Amino acid sequence: MTAQRRLIIGISGASGVIYGVRALEILKAVSDIETHLVISPAAIRTLGEETNLCGDDVKALADHVHSPKDIGAAISSGSFKTLGMLVAPCSVKTLSGIAHCYNDELIVRAADVCLKERRRVVLLFRETPLHAGHIALMERATLNGAIVMPPVPAFYNKPETIDDLISQTIGRALDIFDIDANVVKRWKDVGL
Protein backbone atom coordinates (compact mmCIF):
# COMPACT_ATOMS: atom_id res chain seq x y z
CA MET A 1 0.00 0.00 0.00
CA THR A 2 1.37 3.39 -1.00
CA ALA A 3 1.47 6.08 1.69
CA GLN A 4 -0.66 9.10 1.02
CA ARG A 5 1.15 12.31 0.13
CA ARG A 6 0.15 15.45 2.03
CA LEU A 7 -0.08 19.01 0.74
CA ILE A 8 -0.85 22.08 2.83
CA ILE A 9 -3.12 24.67 1.23
CA GLY A 10 -3.13 28.17 2.73
CA ILE A 11 -5.78 30.63 1.61
CA SER A 12 -5.09 34.22 2.64
CA GLY A 13 -7.37 37.24 2.32
CA ALA A 14 -6.03 38.59 -0.98
CA SER A 15 -8.29 38.85 -3.98
CA GLY A 16 -8.36 35.60 -5.92
CA VAL A 17 -9.57 33.14 -3.27
CA ILE A 18 -10.90 31.06 -6.16
CA TYR A 19 -7.30 29.89 -6.75
CA GLY A 20 -7.22 28.16 -3.37
CA VAL A 21 -10.72 26.81 -3.85
CA ARG A 22 -9.80 25.42 -7.28
CA ALA A 23 -6.65 23.81 -5.87
CA LEU A 24 -8.79 21.96 -3.32
CA GLU A 25 -11.34 20.98 -5.99
CA ILE A 26 -8.63 19.63 -8.29
CA LEU A 27 -6.81 17.81 -5.49
CA LYS A 28 -10.05 16.14 -4.34
CA ALA A 29 -9.83 14.08 -7.56
CA VAL A 30 -6.19 13.07 -6.94
CA SER A 31 -6.56 9.95 -4.83
CA ASP A 32 -3.13 9.89 -3.21
CA ILE A 33 -3.07 13.52 -2.01
CA GLU A 34 -4.26 14.38 1.51
CA THR A 35 -5.02 18.10 1.84
CA HIS A 36 -4.50 20.20 4.96
CA LEU A 37 -6.26 23.56 4.76
CA VAL A 38 -5.66 26.78 6.65
CA ILE A 39 -8.04 29.56 5.63
CA SER A 40 -7.63 32.98 7.23
CA PRO A 41 -10.53 35.09 8.55
CA ALA A 42 -9.74 37.66 5.84
CA ALA A 43 -10.02 34.90 3.23
CA ILE A 44 -13.50 34.00 4.54
CA ARG A 45 -14.51 37.63 4.05
CA THR A 46 -12.98 37.77 0.56
CA LEU A 47 -14.74 34.51 -0.29
CA GLY A 48 -18.08 36.19 0.42
CA GLU A 49 -17.14 39.18 -1.74
CA GLU A 50 -15.83 37.22 -4.73
CA THR A 51 -17.84 33.97 -4.83
CA ASN A 52 -21.16 32.42 -3.87
CA LEU A 53 -19.34 30.11 -1.44
CA CYS A 54 -19.03 30.28 2.32
CA GLY A 55 -16.19 29.11 4.54
CA ASP A 56 -17.89 25.80 5.30
CA ASP A 57 -18.16 25.05 1.55
CA VAL A 58 -14.39 25.47 1.16
CA LYS A 59 -13.54 23.57 4.35
CA ALA A 60 -15.61 20.63 3.09
CA LEU A 61 -13.23 20.29 0.14
CA ALA A 62 -10.22 19.59 2.39
CA ASP A 63 -9.29 16.36 4.11
CA HIS A 64 -8.19 18.26 7.23
CA VAL A 65 -8.85 21.84 8.34
CA HIS A 66 -6.65 23.70 10.82
CA SER A 67 -7.51 26.90 12.66
CA PRO A 68 -5.33 29.83 11.59
CA LYS A 69 -4.72 30.54 15.28
CA ASP A 70 -3.53 27.01 16.11
CA ILE A 71 0.24 27.39 15.82
CA GLY A 72 0.57 24.02 17.56
CA ALA A 73 -1.26 22.12 14.79
CA ALA A 74 0.38 19.06 13.24
CA ILE A 75 1.41 21.08 10.17
CA SER A 76 3.45 23.41 12.38
CA SER A 77 6.02 20.67 13.01
CA GLY A 78 8.80 19.56 10.71
CA SER A 79 8.22 15.96 11.83
CA PHE A 80 4.83 16.08 10.07
CA LYS A 81 5.80 14.96 6.55
CA THR A 82 4.33 16.92 3.64
CA LEU A 83 5.18 17.70 0.02
CA GLY A 84 5.11 21.36 1.04
CA MET A 85 2.63 24.18 0.90
CA LEU A 86 0.68 26.17 -1.66
CA VAL A 87 -0.52 29.61 -0.56
CA ALA A 88 -3.23 30.61 -3.01
CA PRO A 89 -3.77 33.48 -3.03
CA CYS A 90 -0.91 34.98 -1.07
CA SER A 91 -1.54 38.46 0.35
CA VAL A 92 1.15 41.07 1.00
CA LYS A 93 0.72 40.47 4.73
CA THR A 94 1.28 36.72 4.34
CA LEU A 95 4.23 37.26 1.99
CA SER A 96 5.74 39.65 4.54
CA GLY A 97 5.30 37.14 7.35
CA ILE A 98 6.93 34.37 5.30
CA ALA A 99 9.76 36.62 4.14
CA HIS A 100 10.53 37.68 7.72
CA CYS A 101 9.73 34.38 9.52
CA TYR A 102 7.08 36.16 11.58
CA ASN A 103 5.12 33.13 12.80
CA ASP A 104 2.14 34.75 14.50
CA GLU A 105 -0.45 32.57 12.73
CA LEU A 106 -0.60 29.11 11.16
CA ILE A 107 -0.33 29.96 7.45
CA VAL A 108 3.02 31.67 8.03
CA ARG A 109 4.18 29.10 10.62
CA ALA A 110 3.41 26.16 8.32
CA ALA A 111 5.21 27.86 5.41
CA ASP A 112 8.21 28.60 7.64
CA VAL A 113 8.35 24.96 8.75
CA CYS A 114 8.21 23.76 5.14
CA LEU A 115 11.04 26.12 4.23
CA LYS A 116 13.25 25.03 7.12
CA GLU A 117 12.66 21.41 6.11
CA ARG A 118 13.57 22.31 2.50
CA ARG A 119 10.10 21.50 1.21
CA ARG A 120 8.41 23.39 -1.61
CA VAL A 121 6.45 26.52 -0.75
CA VAL A 122 4.63 28.12 -3.68
CA LEU A 123 3.17 31.60 -3.19
CA LEU A 124 0.53 32.82 -5.64
CA PHE A 125 1.24 36.46 -4.79
CA ARG A 126 -1.79 38.57 -5.67
CA GLU A 127 -0.82 42.23 -5.86
CA THR A 128 -0.36 44.70 -8.69
CA PRO A 129 1.16 47.12 -9.42
CA LEU A 130 4.23 46.51 -7.29
CA HIS A 131 6.35 48.96 -5.33
CA ALA A 132 9.93 48.39 -4.17
CA GLY A 133 8.75 46.97 -0.82
CA HIS A 134 6.74 44.23 -2.55
CA ILE A 135 9.69 43.35 -4.77
CA ALA A 136 12.02 43.23 -1.74
CA LEU A 137 9.59 40.89 0.06
CA MET A 138 9.45 38.59 -2.96
CA GLU A 139 13.25 38.56 -3.08
CA ARG A 140 13.50 37.79 0.65
CA ALA A 141 10.93 34.98 0.43
CA THR A 142 12.76 33.54 -2.59
CA LEU A 143 16.08 33.68 -0.74
CA ASN A 144 14.36 31.77 2.10
CA GLY A 145 13.47 29.05 -0.43
CA ALA A 146 9.92 29.94 -1.45
CA ILE A 147 8.78 30.03 -5.07
CA VAL A 148 6.86 33.20 -5.85
CA MET A 149 4.38 32.49 -8.64
CA PRO A 150 2.07 35.38 -9.39
CA PRO A 151 -1.04 33.90 -11.05
CA VAL A 152 -0.27 35.28 -14.50
CA PRO A 153 -2.59 33.63 -17.05
CA ALA A 154 -1.27 31.62 -19.99
CA PHE A 155 -2.84 32.19 -23.39
CA TYR A 156 -1.00 29.67 -25.62
CA ASN A 157 -3.61 27.10 -24.55
CA LYS A 158 -6.44 29.27 -25.94
CA PRO A 159 -8.56 29.48 -22.76
CA GLU A 160 -12.26 29.98 -23.36
CA THR A 161 -13.40 30.74 -19.81
CA ILE A 162 -12.11 32.23 -16.58
CA ASP A 163 -12.26 28.69 -15.17
CA ASP A 164 -9.82 27.60 -17.90
CA LEU A 165 -7.38 30.32 -16.78
CA ILE A 166 -7.71 29.42 -13.09
CA SER A 167 -7.35 25.67 -13.65
CA GLN A 168 -4.28 26.11 -15.88
CA THR A 169 -2.59 28.31 -13.24
CA ILE A 170 -3.36 25.89 -10.40
CA GLY A 171 -2.27 22.93 -12.52
CA ARG A 172 1.08 24.63 -13.16
CA ALA A 173 1.45 25.38 -9.44
CA LEU A 174 0.76 21.72 -8.62
CA ASP A 175 3.38 20.72 -11.20
CA ILE A 176 5.97 22.28 -8.87
CA PHE A 177 5.03 19.62 -6.27
CA ASP A 178 5.22 16.86 -8.92
CA ILE A 179 1.44 16.52 -8.85
CA ASP A 180 -0.03 16.06 -12.32
CA ALA A 181 -3.79 16.42 -11.94
CA ASN A 182 -4.38 16.26 -15.71
CA VAL A 183 -5.68 19.83 -15.92
CA VAL A 184 -2.72 21.54 -17.63
CA LYS A 185 -2.79 22.01 -21.38
CA ARG A 186 0.88 21.55 -22.12
CA TRP A 187 2.74 23.48 -24.80
CA LYS A 188 3.23 20.42 -27.03
CA ASP A 189 -0.41 19.40 -26.56
CA VAL A 190 -1.88 22.56 -28.06
CA GLY A 191 -0.49 22.01 -31.55
CA LEU A 192 2.24 24.64 -31.57
VOLUM-728386 format. One line per field, with one value per atom (N, C-alpha, C): residue in one letter; atom name; x, z, y. Coordinates in steps of 0.02 Angstrom, whole numbers. Each point is the difference from the previous one (the first is absolute). Layout:
BEGIN
rest	(A|...)
atom	(CA|...)
east	(X|...)
up	(Z|...)
north	(Y|...)
//
This chain:
BEGIN
rest	(M|M|M|T|T|T|A|A|A|Q|Q|Q|R|R|R|R|R|R|L|L|L|I|I|I|I|I|I|G|G|G|I|I|I|S|S|S|G|G|G|A|A|A|S|S|S|G|G|G|V|V|V|I|I|I|Y|Y|Y|G|G|G|V|V|V|R|R|R|A|A|A|L|L|L|E|E|E|I|I|I|L|L|L|K|K|K|A|A|A|V|V|V|S|S|S|D|D|D|I|I|I|E|E|E|T|T|T|H|H|H|L|L|L|V|V|V|I|I|I|S|S|S|P|P|P|A|A|A|A|A|A|I|I|I|R|R|R|T|T|T|L|L|L|G|G|G|E|E|E|E|E|E|T|T|T|N|N|N|L|L|L|C|C|C|G|G|G|D|D|D|D|D|D|V|V|V|K|K|K|A|A|A|L|L|L|A|A|A|D|D|D|H|H|H|V|V|V|H|H|H|S|S|S|P|P|P|K|K|K|D|D|D|I|I|I|G|G|G|A|A|A|A|A|A|I|I|I|S|S|S|S|S|S|G|G|G|S|S|S|F|F|F|K|K|K|T|T|T|L|L|L|G|G|G|M|M|M|L|L|L|V|V|V|A|A|A|P|P|P|C|C|C|S|S|S|V|V|V|K|K|K|T|T|T|L|L|L|S|S|S|G|G|G|I|I|I|A|A|A|H|H|H|C|C|C|Y|Y|Y|N|N|N|D|D|D|E|E|E|L|L|L|I|I|I|V|V|V|R|R|R|A|A|A|A|A|A|D|D|D|V|V|V|C|C|C|L|L|L|K|K|K|E|E|E|R|R|R|R|R|R|R|R|R|V|V|V|V|V|V|L|L|L|L|L|L|F|F|F|R|R|R|E|E|E|T|T|T|P|P|P|L|L|L|H|H|H|A|A|A|G|G|G|H|H|H|I|I|I|A|A|A|L|L|L|M|M|M|E|E|E|R|R|R|A|A|A|T|T|T|L|L|L|N|N|N|G|G|G|A|A|A|I|I|I|V|V|V|M|M|M|P|P|P|P|P|P|V|V|V|P|P|P|A|A|A|F|F|F|Y|Y|Y|N|N|N|K|K|K|P|P|P|E|E|E|T|T|T|I|I|I|D|D|D|D|D|D|L|L|L|I|I|I|S|S|S|Q|Q|Q|T|T|T|I|I|I|G|G|G|R|R|R|A|A|A|L|L|L|D|D|D|I|I|I|F|F|F|D|D|D|I|I|I|D|D|D|A|A|A|N|N|N|V|V|V|V|V|V|K|K|K|R|R|R|W|W|W|K|K|K|D|D|D|V|V|V|G|G|G|L|L|L)
atom	(N|CA|C|N|CA|C|N|CA|C|N|CA|C|N|CA|C|N|CA|C|N|CA|C|N|CA|C|N|CA|C|N|CA|C|N|CA|C|N|CA|C|N|CA|C|N|CA|C|N|CA|C|N|CA|C|N|CA|C|N|CA|C|N|CA|C|N|CA|C|N|CA|C|N|CA|C|N|CA|C|N|CA|C|N|CA|C|N|CA|C|N|CA|C|N|CA|C|N|CA|C|N|CA|C|N|CA|C|N|CA|C|N|CA|C|N|CA|C|N|CA|C|N|CA|C|N|CA|C|N|CA|C|N|CA|C|N|CA|C|N|CA|C|N|CA|C|N|CA|C|N|CA|C|N|CA|C|N|CA|C|N|CA|C|N|CA|C|N|CA|C|N|CA|C|N|CA|C|N|CA|C|N|CA|C|N|CA|C|N|CA|C|N|CA|C|N|CA|C|N|CA|C|N|CA|C|N|CA|C|N|CA|C|N|CA|C|N|CA|C|N|CA|C|N|CA|C|N|CA|C|N|CA|C|N|CA|C|N|CA|C|N|CA|C|N|CA|C|N|CA|C|N|CA|C|N|CA|C|N|CA|C|N|CA|C|N|CA|C|N|CA|C|N|CA|C|N|CA|C|N|CA|C|N|CA|C|N|CA|C|N|CA|C|N|CA|C|N|CA|C|N|CA|C|N|CA|C|N|CA|C|N|CA|C|N|CA|C|N|CA|C|N|CA|C|N|CA|C|N|CA|C|N|CA|C|N|CA|C|N|CA|C|N|CA|C|N|CA|C|N|CA|C|N|CA|C|N|CA|C|N|CA|C|N|CA|C|N|CA|C|N|CA|C|N|CA|C|N|CA|C|N|CA|C|N|CA|C|N|CA|C|N|CA|C|N|CA|C|N|CA|C|N|CA|C|N|CA|C|N|CA|C|N|CA|C|N|CA|C|N|CA|C|N|CA|C|N|CA|C|N|CA|C|N|CA|C|N|CA|C|N|CA|C|N|CA|C|N|CA|C|N|CA|C|N|CA|C|N|CA|C|N|CA|C|N|CA|C|N|CA|C|N|CA|C|N|CA|C|N|CA|C|N|CA|C|N|CA|C|N|CA|C|N|CA|C|N|CA|C|N|CA|C|N|CA|C|N|CA|C|N|CA|C|N|CA|C|N|CA|C|N|CA|C|N|CA|C|N|CA|C|N|CA|C|N|CA|C|N|CA|C|N|CA|C|N|CA|C|N|CA|C|N|CA|C|N|CA|C|N|CA|C|N|CA|C|N|CA|C|N|CA|C|N|CA|C|N|CA|C|N|CA|C|N|CA|C|N|CA|C|N|CA|C|N|CA|C|N|CA|C|N|CA|C|N|CA|C|N|CA|C|N|CA|C|N|CA|C|N|CA|C|N|CA|C|N|CA|C|N|CA|C|N|CA|C|N|CA|C|N|CA|C|N|CA|C|N|CA|C|N|CA|C|N|CA|C|N|CA|C|N|CA|C|N|CA|C|N|CA|C)
east	(42|-42|44|-14|39|-24|46|-18|-27|-49|-30|47|4|39|-43|31|-37|22|-48|14|-40|34|-33|-24|-61|-28|-16|31|-16|-39|-54|-39|-1|33|2|-55|-3|-55|7|51|8|-56|-10|-46|24|-47|19|-6|-45|-9|-20|-27|-20|60|61|59|8|-8|4|-57|-59|-59|12|23|11|54|51|52|-31|-43|-33|-46|-36|-45|40|54|41|31|27|33|-48|-63|-50|-3|15|-2|66|52|65|1|-7|-13|56|62|54|23|-38|18|-49|28|-39|11|-55|6|-10|40|-4|-10|-59|-19|6|27|-3|-29|-58|-32|-7|26|1|-69|-12|-64|-9|54|-5|-19|23|-18|-75|-27|-72|-39|23|-34|5|61|10|-41|-6|-41|-71|-28|-68|-6|53|0|8|38|19|-35|-33|-32|-68|-35|-63|11|62|18|7|-6|15|59|25|58|-12|-59|-14|2|-20|4|73|44|71|31|-16|28|-20|-60|-24|42|36|42|65|20|65|-8|54|0|6|39|10|0|-30|-3|32|44|34|-17|-11|-14|61|-10|58|35|-35|30|38|-8|29|72|47|70|31|-38|24|-30|-32|-30|54|-20|48|43|-29|37|52|1|49|65|5|59|34|66|39|-5|-18|-6|-63|-46|-61|18|6|25|-52|21|-42|42|-34|34|20|-35|11|-65|0|-59|-11|-64|-22|-41|20|-39|-33|-67|-36|-68|-8|49|45|53|46|-4|-22|-6|68|5|61|17|-50|12|30|-28|26|70|11|67|50|-19|44|17|-51|12|48|-10|43|71|5|66|40|-35|34|-8|-26|-6|-41|-50|-42|-59|8|-47|-56|-39|-54|-65|-4|-60|20|-46|18|20|-28|22|74|22|71|42|-23|39|9|-53|5|48|-3|45|72|11|67|28|-42|21|19|-41|16|67|11|63|60|-6|57|14|-52|8|18|10|17|-54|-62|-57|-24|-36|-24|-53|6|-52|-12|-61|-18|-49|17|-41|-31|-66|-35|-13|51|-2|-48|-50|-54|3|43|3|26|-27|24|-30|35|71|43|64|47|42|14|50|62|52|64|-5|-44|-9|-27|-48|-26|55|39|53|53|15|49|-27|-65|-30|3|-14|4|72|48|70|18|-21|16|-32|-63|-34|35|22|35|67|36|63|-11|-58|-17|-18|-11|-15|-69|-42|-67|3|-52|-8|-58|14|-52|-27|-65|-32|-63|8|-60|-46|-65|-45|-11|52|-2|-30|-54|-32|41|-5|30|-53|22|-48|16|58|18|-50|-33|-47|-71|-7|-64|-58|6|-54|-65|-55|-65|-39|18|-36|49|-25|41|20|-44|16|60|4|58|65|-2|59|20|-49|13|27|-31|22|70|16|67|52|-14|46|10|-54|6|35|-15|34|75|21|72|30|-37|26|8|-48|5|57|16|58|64|6|59|8|-55|1|1|10|-2|-68|-52|-69|-29|-13|-31|-74|-43|-71|-38|37|-29|-45|19|-39|40|65|43|0|-13|9|73|39|72|16|56|21|-4|28|0|-69|-45|-67|-48|20|-46|15|43|11|46|45|46|64)
up	(0|0|0|-45|-5|51|35|48|-36|32|-29|7|-53|2|26|38|31|-31|-11|-23|42|24|39|-49|8|-39|47|-11|38|-44|25|-37|42|-25|35|-27|27|-16|-63|-40|-62|-49|-47|-54|-38|-23|-36|41|50|41|-41|-60|-43|-17|1|-13|53|62|54|-3|-15|-7|-56|-57|-58|15|36|20|39|48|40|-43|-46|-44|-44|-28|-43|40|59|41|27|6|24|-47|-64|-50|-4|36|-1|62|-11|55|51|-19|48|34|-6|33|57|59|59|10|1|6|72|19|65|-12|17|-15|61|-14|48|-40|22|-34|51|-17|46|6|55|5|-57|-21|-57|-64|-8|-59|1|59|6|-23|20|-21|-76|-27|-72|-39|27|-31|-10|50|-4|-51|-9|-48|-72|-9|-68|-27|44|-22|33|-18|33|52|20|49|70|50|68|25|58|28|8|21|9|-66|-56|-66|-16|13|-16|47|64|48|-16|-28|-18|-56|-38|-54|25|60|28|40|3|43|73|14|69|-2|51|6|66|-2|60|12|62|18|-13|-29|-12|64|57|64|34|-25|33|-23|28|-20|27|37|23|-40|-56|-42|-28|-23|-27|-55|-42|-57|22|64|25|23|-12|21|-61|-1|-54|-1|55|2|-35|-15|-38|-74|-33|-69|-49|-43|-53|-63|-56|-62|3|42|6|7|-25|11|-60|-18|-50|35|-8|28|-59|-5|-59|21|-3|-18|60|-15|52|4|57|11|15|-2|19|73|43|71|9|-35|6|-30|-57|-30|48|31|48|58|27|56|-20|-60|-23|-13|-30|-15|63|54|62|56|-16|50|61|-12|54|9|44|8|50|-13|48|-16|-56|-17|-42|-10|-26|-73|-42|-70|-4|34|-1|35|57|37|-42|-32|-41|-59|-31|-55|25|57|29|15|26|14|-64|-52|-64|-27|6|-25|40|65|40|-14|-20|-16|-74|-36|-71|-43|18|-39|-44|-51|-46|33|-11|20|-60|-27|-59|21|-16|20|-62|-7|-54|23|-5|25|-43|33|-35|17|-34|8|-65|-18|-58|1|-21|-17|62|-10|54|16|64|18|25|15|19|61|47|59|-18|-47|-22|-32|-43|-35|49|51|51|39|16|35|-42|-65|-44|-3|-3|0|65|56|65|6|-20|3|-46|-58|-46|29|31|32|57|32|53|-29|-65|-33|-30|9|-29|-76|-34|-71|-7|-23|-10|-70|-5|-64|-6|-21|-10|-51|12|-45|-66|-40|-66|-49|-35|-44|-61|-23|-62|-55|-60|-55|-59|1|-54|-4|56|2|-22|-23|-25|49|60|50|-25|16|-21|58|61|58|55|49|58|36|3|31|-33|-67|-36|24|9|23|71|43|70|5|-35|2|-27|-55|-29|50|33|49|58|27|57|-22|-59|-25|-5|-23|-4|70|47|69|29|-13|25|-33|-62|-34|42|34|41|56|22|52|-31|-66|-36|5|-1|-1|-68|-40|-65|6|4|9|-67|-55|-67|-16|23|-17|-42|-7|-37|-74|-41|-72|-13|-16|-8|-69|-3|-62|-60|5|-57|-15|48|-9|-36|-9|-30|-74|-28|-72|-23|42|-21|-28)
north	(-59|59|62|47|61|51|31|52|61|31|59|59|40|61|57|45|55|67|44|67|49|52|53|53|22|55|57|57|61|47|26|50|63|52|64|46|60|45|42|-12|38|-17|44|-15|-61|-41|-60|-63|0|-60|-61|12|-55|-44|27|-42|-54|18|-50|-49|25|-43|-50|25|-45|-52|20|-48|-58|17|-52|-43|31|-37|-49|24|-43|-56|16|-51|-52|17|-48|-61|12|-54|-39|23|-34|-45|-65|-46|-6|13|-10|64|54|63|15|9|19|75|39|72|24|49|32|74|26|68|46|60|55|59|24|56|57|58|56|33|36|36|50|32|47|-37|-61|-40|-17|-14|-14|61|59|61|10|-10|8|-51|-60|-52|24|33|26|57|38|55|-24|-54|-20|-62|-38|-62|-7|-54|-17|-54|-10|-51|30|-43|21|-42|18|-34|-75|-20|-71|-38|32|-31|-17|46|-9|-51|4|-47|-72|-9|-67|-31|40|-26|-29|17|-22|-65|-38|-59|18|53|24|76|30|73|20|49|24|73|18|69|43|59|44|22|-6|20|-57|-61|-59|-11|38|-7|-64|-40|-65|-58|15|-52|-46|-58|-49|30|42|29|52|17|48|-34|-66|-37|-31|5|-30|-76|-31|-73|-24|47|-17|4|-56|-4|25|47|26|10|10|19|74|37|72|36|62|43|46|6|47|54|63|56|34|-8|24|28|65|50|17|35|23|76|26|72|30|66|34|-15|0|-15|-69|-50|-68|-5|31|1|31|55|34|-46|-34|-46|-56|-28|-55|26|58|29|14|19|20|-51|-60|-54|23|40|26|-47|-49|-56|14|51|16|-35|-35|-38|-60|-48|-65|0|42|0|15|52|18|-52|-25|-51|-63|-24|-60|11|59|15|2|31|4|-69|-44|-69|-36|8|-32|25|65|28|-26|-4|-24|-73|-38|-71|-9|55|0|-33|14|-22|58|-15|51|44|65|48|44|-2|38|54|62|58|32|-5|34|72|41|69|41|28|37|74|36|72|31|56|37|69|52|0|-9|-8|-14|62|10|51|-36|37|-29|-46|17|-42|-69|-4|-64|-42|33|-35|-26|41|-21|-60|0|-57|-64|7|-59|-26|46|-21|-37|29|-31|-69|-6|-65|-51|23|-44|-21|46|-18|-50|2|-47|-69|-4|-63|-5|51|-2|12|-20|12|49|60|50|-9|-13|-14|43|62|40|-36|-1|-37|37|0|32|-51|18|-49|-17|-62|-22|5|17|6|-46|-33|-47|-58|-14|-56|20|63|25|-10|30|-9|32|-32|25|30|-17|25|21|36|17|-64|-49|-64|-32|5|-27|33|66|37|-22|-5|-18|-71|-47|-69|-9|35|-4|25|56|29|-48|-27|-47|-64|-24|-60|11|58|16|6|28|4|-71|-43|-69|-38|18|-30|8|56|14|-52|-28|-53|-70|-4|-64|-33|41|-25|18|-51|10|-20|50|-12|-1|-3|-4|59|60|60|50|-12|47|-18|50|-8|18|-50|8|29|34|34|-47|-59|-47|-26|2|-27|47|63|48|11|-41|3|56|21|54|-28)
//
